[in-house]
Amino acid sequence: MTLARNAAVVLLALAAGSALGQLRTVPADAPRGEVRHVRGMTIAIDGAERQLAPGAQIRNAANLIIVPSAIPEGALAKYVVDADGMVRQVWLLTPQEASQPDKR
């Protein structure tokens, strides 16, 4: 019986470790804006068209990676640009994140 308990504890510890790896970490200093998909790899942030970088990730409020065309109209997001000015990462904000004041 103790072997089964030990195995269960080990499995729970492994599951907890993998869950920690999926925490949503949105940089506090990332700019914030209203995002929408324009076409292909082009999005608009606050009305200004921006190109997505190769390999760019867009994460929805559930922290799942989505394609640019799945961005809901008028979504509020935080984003990070690369050295070339291309958008590298986008986080669509949850209602709770959107209600907090912008820390920039």
Buried (B, 14 or more C-beta within 10 A) or exposed (E): EEEEEEEEEEEEEEEEEEEEEEEEEBEEEBBBBEBBBBEEBEBBBEEEEBBBBEEBBBBBBEBEEBEBEEBEEEBBBBBBBEEEEBBBBBBBBBEEBBEEEEEE
